[in-house]
Amino acid sequence: MRDYQLISPSLEGILSHYSVVYDGVKRPTEILRALDGPARRNSDKPYSDKEKNILESYFHDISIIFMKRLSLFLVICILSETTVFAEDAVPVQSIKISLATEMEIGATQKIQVSVTPANAEGYELEYLSSDDSIITAAVGTVIANKEGTTDITVRVKDTGISDTVTVTVVKSKSVTVTDITLGDDYIYLDRYCEKTISYTIVPNNATNSNIVFTSLDTTVATVNSAGVVYGRNAGTTKIEVRSADGNVVKFVTVTVNVDGYSSDEDGDIAVRRLDIYEGEDEVTSMVKIMVGQSKAFTALMYPENASDKRVRWTSEDCDVATVDENGVVKGISEGAVKVYAIARDNGRKDSVTIEIIPYVRYPDSIAITPEENADFETEKTIRFIPSFSPLDTTETGLHWFVYGGKATVNQTGEVVITDKGTITVKAYSEGWKQSAVYEFGAEYSASHFEKVAESYNVRQNRAILIDFDTDINITSAKENVFASTDATGNENLTEINITVEGSRITVQPSNSWGVDENYIFINAGLTDIHGNRLNKCLKYLFHVRGLKT
């Protein structure tokens, strides 16, 4: 080929032909005149045959130079004369993460990561927490565990490129009471009877929802800490209803009537009122019960010394919910129904509205195990099977994660092993309250490394040279090149020394190669100084001459 030399490696430089030397002269007159053409020399004559030959030769040679500069990543194993190609990748220059700097205990949030340049590829991100007991950093997500402050860092693997945000975990933020909605502004009681004040706290997520009750005249009526008003003597008074934080105060007017307390003609004390309770609290709103679940209610009569204390329980729709003679309600199917407690003495009654909702059971604990006869080797897919306690758990959705950089996992629990090493699989319940961990060691499969060549009659102290057409990152070489007498690379590793000079890797045994079969392995993670990956796992077999001992 003619004596062309390329000064600028850029496409722009080649096409503008300012970077070409021909026979030692930059843009000599012959090429300049030919490129400029007849119009540039104020001539109507077409290109001469000589000019056409110059142009044809020039563009032919330039295309050869250009294709050489843009050739793919080339690996040449000197002893085997084998060639391997890898794709170029645009390296990451910087990253930026977006994360709220304050979280509540138990909260989760996603980490938003932006990468510069936007078309960067071939990189992996690592998610780190300076204190996992405060915040756990999973893949793209952080989980607040307890109060404290910690740093969350996202780093491009095998580089110094990272970004950090400091996050503080706090308890639930304080929410004050803004209002108290009373069920009744006026209460009318017979002497020696009781009535519970019904109320609703606004907002319903107030930090302190306690209420303090105070009677302004205890000779007329008293009130206990649960808001139960007891009529003592005829008269009228007020009950103060104050939020525990003191922000809201309301009043209920109570009137006690002495004449309302009476006996029937036989001298028996009649039932004046009947109220339904759940535990120690009077039921004043709808109660939810899951299908198949039961809840016990009681009926309290006033006055307490009523002669006939018998109560009859009934459900208006037994297809939705049933109730037994003791007030135990069981959900049968979804829907709403009223359950009544009726005094047998005189038919006085109270009711409670029950909503039967679908059965939901969250797990108390979870466990994950690999499928039977799982093969923990690269290129294998292993399905992990979850189990839940108790057995009737209905909320069985899981969030799956894998740690160690040696595998990937999808959201059905299928783990794909990509490299040898320790792999940790972790699954979180839907509410992030329960988790399970399984750790295992993975080996290379027999087909993980592709054999590219084989050589014979190699001396025991012979250094193996591996040349590339680009300068190799020495740290990457030491991490991704190793030797063994085992064909899979899992055991019998050979101690070696690795040096890098520009585009050449030299592999030298620390002592000597073993007699017979030896292998040099190159992992896909091998990169040049620009961050371009090999993206193939290769092995080179060479037979060392000598006598086995």
C-alpha positions as MATLAB code, in Angstrom:
seq = 'MRDYQLISPSLEGILSHYSVVYDGVKRPTEILRALDGPARRNSDKPYSDKEKNILESYFHDISIIFMKRLSLFLVICILSETTVFAEDAVPVQSIKISLATEMEIGATQKIQVSVTPANAEGYELEYLSSDDSIITAAVGTVIANKEGTTDITVRVKDTGISDTVTVTVVKSKSVTVTDITLGDDYIYLDRYCEKTISYTIVPNNATNSNIVFTSLDTTVATVNSAGVVYGRNAGTTKIEVRSADGNVVKFVTVTVNVDGYSSDEDGDIAVRRLDIYEGEDEVTSMVKIMVGQSKAFTALMYPENASDKRVRWTSEDCDVATVDENGVVKGISEGAVKVYAIARDNGRKDSVTIEIIPYVRYPDSIAITPEENADFETEKTIRFIPSFSPLDTTETGLHWFVYGGKATVNQTGEVVITDKGTITVKAYSEGWKQSAVYEFGAEYSASHFEKVAESYNVRQNRAILIDFDTDINITSAKENVFASTDATGNENLTEINITVEGSRITVQPSNSWGVDENYIFINAGLTDIHGNRLNKCLKYLFHVRGLKT';
ca = [
       0.000    0.000    0.000;
       1.091    3.559   -0.556;
       2.855    5.365    2.282;
      -0.189    6.944    3.969;
       0.034    7.835    7.669;
      -2.961    8.744    9.875;
      -2.322   11.715   12.180;
      -5.851   12.223   13.612;
      -7.827    9.096   14.618;
     -11.163   10.880   14.462;
     -13.730   10.272   11.747;
     -13.998   14.030   11.222;
     -10.236   14.268   10.726;
     -10.177   11.451    8.178;
     -13.052   12.782    6.130;
     -11.644   16.311    6.091;
      -8.300   14.829    4.860;
      -6.311   17.336    6.945;
      -4.680   14.512    8.895;
      -3.171   12.476    6.054;
       0.482   12.343    5.084;
       1.387   10.897    1.697;
       5.045    9.953    1.131;
       5.984   12.130    4.108;
       4.196   15.306    2.889;
       0.929   16.510    4.487;
      -1.768   17.027    1.769;
       0.660   17.152   -1.149;
      -0.283   19.181   -4.207;
      -1.340   16.132   -6.230;
      -3.946   15.045   -3.678;
      -4.956   18.624   -2.913;
      -5.579   19.405   -6.566;
      -7.450   16.134   -7.101;
      -9.644   16.629   -4.045;
     -10.369   20.249   -4.881;
     -11.484   19.282   -8.396;
     -11.675   21.254  -11.653;
     -14.105   23.831  -10.230;
     -11.554   24.887   -7.620;
      -8.987   25.719  -10.284;
     -11.506   27.612  -12.466;
     -11.509   24.947  -15.136;
     -14.379   23.387  -17.065;
     -12.304   20.324  -17.818;
     -13.382   17.068  -16.151;
     -11.038   15.087  -13.922;
      -8.061   13.760  -15.764;
      -7.252   10.045  -15.719;
      -4.304   10.798  -13.430;
      -6.525   12.720  -11.008;
      -9.101    9.945  -11.066;
      -6.402    7.368  -10.222;
      -5.113    9.548   -7.365;
      -8.592    9.960   -5.899;
      -9.455    6.286   -6.292;
      -6.219    5.197   -4.588;
      -6.587    7.837   -1.852;
     -10.122    6.855   -0.823;
      -9.301    3.143   -1.036;
      -6.362    3.555    1.342;
      -8.210    5.883    3.691;
     -11.030    3.321    4.031;
      -8.497    0.681    5.065;
      -6.925    2.986    7.679;
     -10.336    3.995    8.966;
     -11.573    0.389    9.354;
      -8.427   -0.551   11.239;
      -8.973    2.224   13.779;
     -12.588    1.184   14.294;
     -11.922   -2.565   14.592;
     -13.569   -4.422   17.466;
     -11.782   -5.295   20.698;
      -9.255   -8.005   19.741;
      -7.789  -10.682   21.989;
      -4.848  -12.634   20.608;
      -3.509  -15.555   22.589;
       0.097  -15.664   21.391;
       0.598  -19.395   21.803;
      -2.736  -20.356   20.258;
      -3.096  -17.563   17.710;
      -6.794  -17.336   18.687;
      -8.817  -14.114   18.161;
     -11.774  -13.024   20.372;
     -13.923   -9.917   19.985;
     -15.866   -7.822   22.508;
     -18.140   -4.842   22.140;
     -17.214   -1.296   23.148;
     -19.335    0.426   25.806;
     -19.817    4.070   26.719;
     -18.372    4.491   30.268;
     -20.148    6.265   33.126;
     -18.697    9.686   33.968;
     -20.858   10.589   36.986;
     -24.062    9.623   38.823;
     -26.613   11.535   40.890;
     -29.110   10.011   43.338;
     -32.397   11.463   44.563;
     -33.653   10.403   47.978;
     -35.833   11.971   50.697;
     -33.567   12.940   53.591;
     -36.106   12.028   56.308;
     -38.029    8.783   56.741;
     -40.310    7.282   59.364;
     -39.540    3.931   60.989;
     -40.884    1.110   58.795;
     -41.109    3.294   55.673;
     -39.518    2.423   52.316;
     -38.558    4.537   49.328;
     -36.996    3.976   45.938;
     -33.595    5.394   45.038;
     -33.737    7.449   41.848;
     -30.409    7.267   39.977;
     -29.443    9.414   36.991;
     -26.297    8.564   35.019;
     -24.112   10.828   32.899;
     -23.872   10.369   29.965;
     -27.415    9.129   29.481;
     -26.303    6.510   26.934;
     -23.721    4.927   29.258;
     -23.864    1.132   29.284;
     -22.116   -1.958   30.551;
     -22.035   -0.861   34.207;
     -23.381   -2.210   37.499;
     -24.563   -0.213   40.520;
     -23.867   -1.043   44.162;
     -26.238    0.160   46.912;
     -24.596    0.747   50.297;
     -25.671    1.902   53.764;
     -23.143    3.107   56.331;
     -25.335    1.510   59.053;
     -27.645   -1.346   58.032;
     -29.251   -1.397   61.493;
     -30.715    2.067   60.807;
     -31.433    1.789   57.063;
     -31.125   -1.290   54.865;
     -30.105   -0.587   51.270;
     -31.502   -3.163   48.845;
     -31.397   -3.026   45.042;
     -32.884    0.401   44.278;
     -34.763    0.569   47.605;
     -34.053    1.658   51.196;
     -35.889    0.414   54.291;
     -35.964    2.429   57.540;
     -35.392    0.147   60.551;
     -34.866    2.398   63.576;
     -34.182    5.986   64.617;
     -30.830    7.426   63.597;
     -28.831    8.945   60.746;
     -26.865    7.085   58.093;
     -25.323    7.652   54.655;
     -26.811    5.964   51.573;
     -24.302    5.567   48.737;
     -24.800    4.376   45.166;
     -21.532    3.442   43.456;
     -20.603    2.278   39.978;
     -19.012   -1.112   40.588;
     -15.227   -1.334   40.245;
     -14.897    2.469   39.946;
     -14.611    5.447   42.245;
     -17.754    7.026   40.784;
     -20.487    7.413   43.441;
     -22.977    9.748   45.091;
     -24.097    9.867   48.733;
     -27.159   11.222   50.544;
     -27.510   11.449   54.337;
     -30.889   10.169   55.554;
     -32.399   10.534   59.045;
     -34.946    8.033   60.395;
     -37.492    9.402   62.880;
     -40.528    8.089   64.739;
     -43.963    8.939   63.392;
     -44.334   12.699   63.139;
     -46.449   14.277   65.875;
     -50.061   14.883   64.787;
     -52.179   17.048   67.117;
     -55.908   16.751   67.752;
     -57.882   19.426   65.861;
     -61.426   18.465   66.824;
     -63.600   16.084   68.849;
     -66.888   15.075   67.233;
     -69.468   14.112   69.884;
     -72.092   11.458   69.243;
     -74.569   13.313   71.483;
     -74.471   16.821   72.908;
     -77.174   15.880   75.457;
     -77.561   12.709   77.545;
     -80.693   11.841   79.513;
     -80.298    9.278   82.297;
     -82.498    7.625   84.863;
     -81.086    7.645   88.356;
     -78.500    4.869   88.890;
     -78.213    4.295   85.148;
     -75.135    4.617   82.965;
     -74.399    5.862   79.471;
     -71.120    5.996   77.555;
     -70.166    9.204   75.776;
     -69.450    8.449   72.111;
     -66.934   10.581   70.249;
     -64.540   10.635   67.304;
     -61.032   12.122   67.283;
     -60.099   14.363   64.340;
     -57.785   13.550   62.637;
     -57.952    9.805   63.193;
     -54.141    9.514   63.063;
     -53.523   11.923   65.944;
     -50.382   11.007   67.855;
     -52.143   11.165   71.233;
     -55.812   10.191   70.908;
     -56.506    9.944   74.645;
     -59.444   11.843   76.118;
     -59.852   13.199   79.671;
     -63.436   13.249   81.064;
     -64.445   15.502   83.976;
     -67.849   15.990   85.630;
     -68.579   19.574   86.646;
     -70.995   18.367   89.369;
     -70.328   14.913   90.761;
     -73.402   15.081   93.013;
     -75.590   14.841   89.889;
     -73.458   12.546   87.687;
     -70.005   11.042   87.667;
     -67.859    9.917   84.749;
     -64.958    7.482   84.614;
     -61.845    7.478   82.388;
     -63.711    5.481   79.720;
     -66.410    8.157   79.405;
     -69.130    6.150   81.187;
     -71.564    8.585   82.865;
     -73.431    7.405   85.982;
     -76.593    9.202   87.148;
     -76.571    9.798   90.926;
     -79.285   12.352   91.682;
     -81.848   14.420   89.853;
     -80.439   17.455   88.156;
     -78.383   18.726   85.235;
     -74.614   19.043   84.862;
     -71.962   19.036   82.177;
     -69.213   16.576   81.354;
     -66.014   18.135   80.024;
     -64.458   16.188   77.147;
     -60.864   17.342   76.723;
     -58.130   16.030   74.399;
     -55.072   14.810   76.323;
     -52.887   17.378   74.567;
     -55.300   20.137   75.709;
     -55.948   21.473   72.203;
     -59.700   20.752   72.081;
     -62.419   20.934   74.771;
     -66.090   19.973   74.283;
     -69.016   19.591   76.712;
     -71.892   17.106   77.012;
     -74.974   18.182   78.978;
     -76.290   15.417   81.285;
     -79.793   15.396   82.783;
     -80.667   12.805   85.465;
     -84.337   11.902   86.041;
     -85.234   10.252   89.347;
     -88.713    9.156   88.203;
     -87.368    6.952   85.431;
     -86.112    4.356   87.873;
     -89.087    2.129   88.800;
     -90.403   -1.358   89.503;
     -93.280   -3.223   87.843;
     -96.559   -4.193   89.560;
     -95.011   -7.305   91.129;
     -92.174   -5.310   92.647;
     -89.594   -6.599   90.134;
     -87.060   -4.120   88.835;
     -87.566   -3.669   85.089;
     -84.868   -3.335   82.430;
     -84.635    0.306   81.391;
     -81.818    0.100   78.833;
     -79.562   -2.495   77.208;
     -76.191   -1.740   75.542;
     -73.881   -4.010   73.523;
     -70.166   -4.074   74.473;
     -67.044   -5.489   72.893;
     -64.732   -6.165   75.805;
     -64.846   -3.121   78.056;
     -65.959   -0.703   75.316;
     -69.508    0.035   74.249;
     -70.032   -0.581   70.545;
     -70.974    2.702   68.885;
     -69.847    2.068   65.280;
     -69.653   -0.666   62.672;
     -67.510   -3.698   63.568;
     -65.557   -5.642   60.924;
     -65.124   -9.410   61.088;
     -63.314  -11.541   58.503;
     -65.024  -14.519   56.877;
     -64.576  -17.550   59.103;
     -63.560  -15.475   62.135;
     -65.523  -14.945   65.351;
     -65.924  -12.065   67.804;
     -67.625  -12.070   71.221;
     -70.033   -9.379   72.413;
     -71.774   -8.844   75.738;
     -74.996   -7.048   76.691;
     -75.124   -4.845   79.809;
     -78.461   -3.988   81.382;
     -79.443   -0.902   83.359;
     -80.128   -0.805   86.127;
     -77.602   -3.406   87.135;
     -80.047   -4.929   89.641;
     -82.758   -5.576   87.064;
     -84.767   -8.643   88.079;
     -84.566  -10.505   84.723;
     -81.111  -10.337   83.162;
     -81.768  -12.838   80.373;
     -80.789  -11.718   76.855;
     -81.737  -13.169   73.484;
     -79.292  -12.736   70.565;
     -80.364  -12.794   66.927;
     -78.936  -12.057   63.461;
     -81.065  -10.508   60.754;
     -79.266  -12.594   58.074;
     -77.644  -15.860   59.119;
     -76.219  -16.329   55.601;
     -73.901  -13.378   56.312;
     -73.236  -13.858   60.044;
     -74.518  -16.049   62.866;
     -74.692  -15.329   66.598;
     -75.023  -17.859   69.431;
     -76.749  -17.553   72.819;
     -73.558  -16.117   74.341;
     -73.238  -13.240   71.855;
     -70.436  -14.803   69.766;
     -70.749  -13.612   66.137;
     -69.157  -15.626   63.287;
     -68.630  -14.327   59.738;
     -70.140  -16.607   57.082;
     -69.916  -14.616   53.838;
     -69.079  -11.089   52.721;
     -71.709   -8.454   53.418;
     -73.256   -6.344   56.203;
     -75.776   -7.462   58.807;
     -77.308   -6.263   62.074;
     -77.060   -8.353   65.234;
     -79.518   -7.661   68.090;
     -79.388   -8.161   71.850;
     -82.948   -8.236   73.233;
     -83.969   -8.201   76.897;
     -86.400  -11.080   77.577;
     -87.979   -9.004   80.344;
     -89.593   -6.333   78.217;
     -88.026   -6.420   74.751;
     -85.659   -3.492   75.196;
     -82.834   -3.954   72.739;
     -79.596   -2.711   71.198;
     -77.984   -3.583   67.893;
     -74.572   -3.611   66.264;
     -73.841   -3.475   62.543;
     -71.340   -6.117   61.449;
     -69.420   -5.981   58.142;
     -68.063   -9.325   57.037;
     -64.890   -8.798   54.998;
     -62.633  -11.248   53.088;
     -60.279  -13.301   55.216;
     -56.780  -11.783   55.299;
     -53.856  -13.268   57.196;
     -50.380  -11.774   57.189;
     -47.406  -14.073   57.803;
     -45.786  -14.267   61.226;
     -42.660  -15.665   59.585;
     -41.432  -16.787   56.165;
     -38.737  -19.156   54.892;
     -37.234  -19.748   51.433;
     -35.573  -22.937   50.173;
     -34.212  -23.930   46.743;
     -36.055  -26.456   44.659;
     -35.152  -30.099   45.155;
     -31.907  -31.278   43.492;
     -30.879  -27.707   42.702;
     -27.565  -27.433   40.840;
     -25.591  -24.448   42.156;
     -23.537  -23.785   39.011;
     -23.224  -20.869   36.634;
     -25.766  -20.645   33.829;
     -28.265  -22.564   35.994;
     -31.687  -21.238   37.035;
     -32.858  -22.171   40.532;
     -36.428  -21.677   41.693;
     -36.731  -20.723   45.360;
     -39.879  -21.913   47.138;
     -41.340  -19.794   49.965;
     -43.219  -21.144   52.980;
     -45.359  -19.139   55.396;
     -46.391  -19.423   59.014;
     -49.209  -19.796   59.888;
     -50.365  -22.110   57.128;
     -53.542  -20.095   56.494;
     -51.550  -16.988   55.492;
     -53.284  -15.231   52.605;
     -50.814  -12.414   51.916;
     -48.099  -14.433   50.192;
     -46.610  -11.807   47.873;
     -42.826  -11.370   48.207;
     -40.140   -8.875   47.157;
     -37.027  -10.773   45.980;
     -33.414   -9.562   46.107;
     -30.017  -11.176   45.496;
     -26.662   -9.955   46.830;
     -23.036  -10.704   45.971;
     -22.972   -9.683   42.311;
     -22.927  -13.328   41.187;
     -26.579  -13.851   40.259;
     -29.856  -12.203   39.270;
     -33.386  -12.871   40.559;
     -36.842  -12.113   39.218;
     -39.977  -11.442   41.251;
     -41.108  -15.078   41.089;
     -38.035  -16.236   43.012;
     -36.044  -17.630   40.066;
     -32.304  -17.091   40.573;
     -29.920  -17.200   37.597;
     -26.286  -17.837   38.606;
     -23.818  -15.794   36.555;
     -20.505  -16.207   38.391;
     -18.711  -18.296   40.990;
     -18.869  -17.155   44.611;
     -21.130  -16.655   47.619;
     -24.717  -15.702   46.760;
     -27.309  -14.415   49.233;
     -30.995  -14.563   48.331;
     -33.431  -12.501   50.436;
     -37.212  -12.229   50.302;
     -39.392   -9.627   52.059;
     -43.115   -9.949   52.763;
     -45.522   -7.502   51.103;
     -45.488   -5.206   54.129;
     -41.688   -5.495   54.535;
     -42.240   -6.735   58.110;
     -40.978  -10.306   57.631;
     -37.970  -11.556   55.684;
     -36.087  -14.756   54.901;
     -32.478  -15.347   53.796;
     -30.757  -18.229   52.010;
     -27.007  -18.223   51.303;
     -25.081  -20.664   49.130;
     -21.838  -21.051   47.234;
     -21.892  -21.307   43.425;
     -19.330  -23.052   41.188;
     -18.438  -22.666   37.519;
     -20.307  -25.034   35.222;
     -18.372  -27.192   32.756;
     -19.549  -24.943   29.900;
     -19.012  -21.590   31.622;
     -15.662  -20.961   29.925;
     -15.343  -21.391   26.165;
     -12.147  -23.138   25.123;
     -10.505  -21.009   22.450;
      -7.318  -22.936   21.754;
      -4.994  -25.751   22.818;
      -1.190  -25.982   22.741;
       1.313  -28.752   23.438;
       4.887  -29.164   24.629;
       4.992  -26.019   26.797;
       7.915  -25.674   29.203;
       7.139  -25.685   32.936;
       8.505  -22.186   33.553;
       7.145  -20.653   30.344;
       5.322  -17.303   30.678;
       2.057  -16.982   28.788;
       1.561  -13.710   26.902;
      -1.857  -12.315   26.023;
      -1.927   -9.322   23.688;
      -4.782   -6.913   23.029;
      -5.166   -3.945   20.688;
      -5.928   -1.622   23.633;
      -4.306   -0.925   26.979;
      -5.579   -3.236   29.743;
      -6.632   -2.174   33.244;
      -4.161   -3.919   35.570;
      -6.630   -4.217   38.470;
      -9.189   -5.804   36.188;
      -6.567   -8.243   34.878;
      -5.631   -9.411   38.376;
      -9.304   -9.881   39.241;
     -10.359  -11.695   36.072;
      -7.413  -13.818   34.960;
      -6.495  -16.997   36.838;
      -4.987  -20.436   36.201;
      -5.821  -23.988   37.252;
      -5.225  -27.639   36.399;
      -9.000  -28.206   36.747;
     -10.916  -27.908   33.486;
     -13.808  -26.078   35.193;
     -11.631  -23.631   37.141;
     -13.324  -24.512   40.442;
     -10.352  -26.091   42.221;
      -6.603  -26.833   42.017;
      -5.788  -23.191   41.366;
      -2.243  -22.377   40.300;
      -0.406  -19.506   41.939;
       0.502  -17.004   39.254;
       1.978  -13.544   38.880;
       0.247  -11.133   36.517;
       1.868   -8.064   35.013;
       0.440   -5.611   32.513;
       2.412   -3.497   30.100;
       0.116   -1.445   27.924;
      -1.901   -3.915   25.883;
       0.000   -7.035   26.995;
      -0.818   -9.314   29.946;
       1.956  -11.624   31.094;
       0.977  -14.690   33.144;
       3.925  -16.322   34.947;
       3.649  -19.296   37.352;
       4.898  -18.460   40.855;
       6.784  -21.783   40.875;
       6.134  -23.816   37.729;
       3.273  -25.151   35.673;
       2.063  -28.638   36.560;
       2.904  -31.402   34.134;
       0.176  -32.207   31.604;
      -3.028  -30.139   31.346;
      -3.079  -26.500   32.508;
      -5.662  -23.811   31.877;
      -5.661  -20.030   31.825;
      -9.122  -18.562   32.431;
     -10.301  -15.065   31.418;
     -13.544  -13.796   32.929;
     -16.031  -11.647   31.028;
     -15.372   -8.767   33.413;
     -11.900   -8.047   31.996;
     -11.772   -4.379   30.931;
      -9.433   -2.004   29.190;
      -8.429    1.348   30.700;
     -11.566    2.906   29.189;
     -13.906    0.479   30.936;
     -14.817   -1.632   27.884;
     -15.610   -5.225   28.923;
     -14.572   -8.456   27.233;
     -18.095   -9.878   27.771;
     -16.950  -13.458   27.146;
     -15.587  -16.162   29.469;
     -12.620  -17.890   27.795;
     -10.109  -20.574   28.663;
      -6.868  -21.602   27.014;
      -5.602  -25.188   27.393;
      -1.906  -25.919   27.226;
      -0.051  -29.175   27.878;
       3.179  -28.864   29.858;
       5.909  -31.310   29.071;
       7.724  -33.250   31.759;
       7.405  -36.297   33.964;
       4.684  -36.530   36.581;
       5.973  -37.117   40.093;
];
